[in-house]
Amino acid sequence: MKFRVKESRMKRPMRFGVLVESIIEQFHFREEFLVEAVRSRWPSVVGELIATHSYPDRIHAGILYIAADHSVYAGEISMMRDAILERVSRECSVAGLRDIRVIVRRDVFAVRPSQGRNGRGKG
């Protein structure tokens, strides 16, 4: 895939932040970038206990999808819905989330990118 910069932008120097924003938009990295911001602060958003049993999986169309390893934790997360949305907006600088969806997946820690967090996995 080639990165294309509009011809008008090539005539003058471009600020680094503008270039990064262009790359994020062109390659549709925005949601991946946002979910990584949530992942990095997940324990402060939901607390250490729930963070050890859940994982922000993805953001799509304004919905934060959270994988939990047990229905008890999925229920807790669902009850914390409004608080989670507010904390994610405030602490993670992620605006525009409308809702959360919790999915119970027993393999949540087997597939997450960084298995060393929260005492899970071999990392």
TATADA-V429566 format. One record per pair of residues at least 6 apart in sequence whose C-alpha atoms are under 8 Angstrom apart, sorted by the first residue. I is the first residue (numbers start at 0). J is the second residue. D is the distance in Angstrom with one decimal. If there is no record, write none. Layout:
BEGIN
i=I j=J d=D
i=I j=J d=D
END
This chain:
BEGIN
i=2 j=22 d=7.5
i=2 j=25 d=7.8
i=22 j=28 d=8.0
i=23 j=29 d=5.7
i=30 j=57 d=7.4
i=30 j=58 d=5.6
i=30 j=59 d=6.8
i=31 j=57 d=7.1
i=31 j=58 d=7.3
i=33 j=58 d=7.5
i=33 j=93 d=6.4
i=34 j=55 d=6.8
i=34 j=56 d=7.4
i=34 j=57 d=5.8
i=34 j=58 d=6.0
i=34 j=63 d=8.0
i=36 j=91 d=5.8
i=36 j=92 d=8.0
i=36 j=93 d=7.8
i=37 j=55 d=7.0
i=37 j=87 d=6.6
i=37 j=91 d=5.8
i=37 j=93 d=7.8
i=38 j=54 d=7.2
i=38 j=55 d=5.9
i=40 j=90 d=7.6
i=40 j=91 d=6.8
i=41 j=50 d=6.3
i=41 j=54 d=7.7
i=41 j=55 d=7.6
i=42 j=48 d=8.0
i=42 j=49 d=7.6
i=42 j=50 d=5.1
i=44 j=83 d=6.4
i=44 j=86 d=5.8
i=44 j=87 d=6.6
i=44 j=90 d=7.5
i=45 j=76 d=7.9
i=45 j=83 d=6.8
i=47 j=117 d=7.9
i=49 j=72 d=6.5
i=49 j=76 d=7.9
i=50 j=117 d=7.4
i=51 j=117 d=5.3
i=51 j=118 d=7.6
i=51 j=119 d=7.6
i=52 j=67 d=5.7
i=52 j=68 d=5.6
i=52 j=69 d=7.4
i=52 j=72 d=6.8
i=53 j=65 d=6.7
i=53 j=66 d=5.5
i=53 j=67 d=4.1
i=53 j=68 d=6.3
i=53 j=72 d=7.4
i=53 j=107 d=7.4
i=54 j=65 d=5.6
i=54 j=66 d=5.2
i=54 j=67 d=6.4
i=54 j=107 d=7.2
i=54 j=111 d=7.7
i=55 j=63 d=7.2
i=55 j=64 d=6.2
i=55 j=65 d=4.4
i=55 j=66 d=6.3
i=56 j=63 d=7.7
i=56 j=64 d=5.5
i=56 j=65 d=5.2
i=56 j=66 d=6.0
i=57 j=63 d=6.1
i=57 j=64 d=5.3
i=57 j=65 d=7.2
i=58 j=64 d=6.0
i=61 j=95 d=6.1
i=61 j=96 d=4.5
i=61 j=97 d=5.3
i=61 j=98 d=6.9
i=62 j=96 d=5.8
i=62 j=97 d=5.9
i=62 j=98 d=4.9
i=62 j=99 d=5.3
i=62 j=100 d=7.0
i=63 j=96 d=6.9
i=63 j=98 d=6.4
i=63 j=99 d=4.7
i=63 j=100 d=6.3
i=64 j=99 d=5.8
i=64 j=100 d=4.9
i=64 j=101 d=5.9
i=64 j=102 d=7.3
i=65 j=99 d=7.2
i=65 j=100 d=6.1
i=65 j=101 d=4.8
i=65 j=102 d=6.1
i=66 j=73 d=7.9
i=66 j=101 d=5.8
i=66 j=102 d=4.8
i=66 j=103 d=5.8
i=66 j=104 d=6.1
i=66 j=107 d=6.2
i=67 j=73 d=5.6
i=67 j=101 d=6.8
i=67 j=102 d=6.1
i=67 j=103 d=4.9
i=67 j=104 d=5.9
i=67 j=105 d=7.5
i=67 j=107 d=6.6
i=68 j=103 d=5.6
i=68 j=104 d=5.2
i=68 j=105 d=4.7
i=68 j=106 d=7.0
i=68 j=107 d=6.0
i=68 j=108 d=7.9
i=69 j=103 d=5.9
i=69 j=104 d=7.2
i=69 j=105 d=6.8
i=70 j=103 d=6.1
i=73 j=101 d=5.9
i=73 j=102 d=7.1
i=73 j=103 d=6.6
i=76 j=101 d=7.4
i=77 j=99 d=7.8
i=77 j=100 d=7.8
i=77 j=101 d=7.0
i=80 j=98 d=7.6
i=80 j=99 d=6.7
i=84 j=96 d=6.9
i=84 j=97 d=7.8
i=84 j=98 d=7.3
i=84 j=99 d=7.7
i=87 j=93 d=6.1
i=87 j=94 d=8.0
i=88 j=94 d=5.2
i=88 j=95 d=8.0
i=88 j=96 d=7.8
i=108 j=114 d=6.5
i=108 j=119 d=7.0
i=108 j=120 d=7.0
i=109 j=120 d=7.4
i=113 j=122 d=7.2
i=114 j=120 d=4.9
i=114 j=121 d=6.6
i=114 j=122 d=5.4
i=115 j=121 d=6.0
i=115 j=122 d=3.7
i=116 j=122 d=7.5
END
